Amino acid sequence: MVASLLFMPMLLVAPNQAGAQPQQVSNIDCPEGFRCGETSVAALFKTVAEWALGIAFILAVVFLIYGGFRYILSGGNEESAKTGRTAIFNALIGIIIIVLAFIVVQIVYNFVSGSSTGGGIFGT
């Protein structure tokens, strides 16, 4: 079950191969949806940071679910309920930090790459 929760978001970011036409980038077939042409250090840093933050977000959500189960199934045991509440609180703090870190990565990338397209923080 945990494995399916971890790999389910991969389906959301996987390229849609139905009807995708390959494009030529430096004599290499690059399926649509992949970023074969991005070779700058800033783009590489952004991609790695986004993947790391995505994995951290998934783990924080799993930890949030764990804390919720721990709290719900405490059965009147005050120590177990306190452990569950602490897990929920820590997971929520982690999610907030991850979202803020994602915003900082977007701002720094836009600043470093000189992108002023007016697309906002999430514009590429």
Contacts in CASP RR format, 6 or more apart in sequence:
PFRMAT RR
TARGET T0000
AUTHOR 0000-0000-0000
METHOD contacts of the structure
MODEL  1
MVASLLFMPMLLVAPNQAGAQPQQVSNIDCPEGFRCGETSVAALFKTVAE
WALGIAFILAVVFLIYGGFRYILSGGNEESAKTGRTAIFNALIGIIIIVL
AFIVVQIVYNFVSGSSTGGGIFGT
2 62 0 8 1.000
5 58 0 8 1.000
5 62 0 8 1.000
6 58 0 8 1.000
6 62 0 8 1.000
9 54 0 8 1.000
9 58 0 8 1.000
15 31 0 8 1.000
15 32 0 8 1.000
15 33 0 8 1.000
15 34 0 8 1.000
17 31 0 8 1.000
20 31 0 8 1.000
20 32 0 8 1.000
20 33 0 8 1.000
21 32 0 8 1.000
22 29 0 8 1.000
22 30 0 8 1.000
22 31 0 8 1.000
22 32 0 8 1.000
23 30 0 8 1.000
23 32 0 8 1.000
24 30 0 8 1.000
25 36 0 8 1.000
25 37 0 8 1.000
26 36 0 8 1.000
26 37 0 8 1.000
28 36 0 8 1.000
30 36 0 8 1.000
30 37 0 8 1.000
35 43 0 8 1.000
35 47 0 8 1.000
38 44 0 8 1.000
38 47 0 8 1.000
40 113 0 8 1.000
42 109 0 8 1.000
42 112 0 8 1.000
42 113 0 8 1.000
43 109 0 8 1.000
43 113 0 8 1.000
45 109 0 8 1.000
46 105 0 8 1.000
46 106 0 8 1.000
46 109 0 8 1.000
49 101 0 8 1.000
49 105 0 8 1.000
50 102 0 8 1.000
50 105 0 8 1.000
53 98 0 8 1.000
53 101 0 8 1.000
53 102 0 8 1.000
53 105 0 8 1.000
54 98 0 8 1.000
56 98 0 8 1.000
57 95 0 8 1.000
57 98 0 8 1.000
57 99 0 8 1.000
60 91 0 8 1.000
60 94 0 8 1.000
60 95 0 8 1.000
60 98 0 8 1.000
61 91 0 8 1.000
61 95 0 8 1.000
63 87 0 8 1.000
63 90 0 8 1.000
63 91 0 8 1.000
64 87 0 8 1.000
64 88 0 8 1.000
64 91 0 8 1.000
64 92 0 8 1.000
64 95 0 8 1.000
66 87 0 8 1.000
67 83 0 8 1.000
67 84 0 8 1.000
67 87 0 8 1.000
67 88 0 8 1.000
67 91 0 8 1.000
68 84 0 8 1.000
68 87 0 8 1.000
68 88 0 8 1.000
70 80 0 8 1.000
70 83 0 8 1.000
70 84 0 8 1.000
70 87 0 8 1.000
71 81 0 8 1.000
71 84 0 8 1.000
71 85 0 8 1.000
71 87 0 8 1.000
71 88 0 8 1.000
73 80 0 8 1.000
74 80 0 8 1.000
74 81 0 8 1.000
74 84 0 8 1.000
75 81 0 8 1.000
103 121 0 8 1.000
106 121 0 8 1.000
106 122 0 8 1.000
106 123 0 8 1.000
107 121 0 8 1.000
109 115 0 8 1.000
110 116 0 8 1.000
110 120 0 8 1.000
110 121 0 8 1.000
117 123 0 8 1.000
END
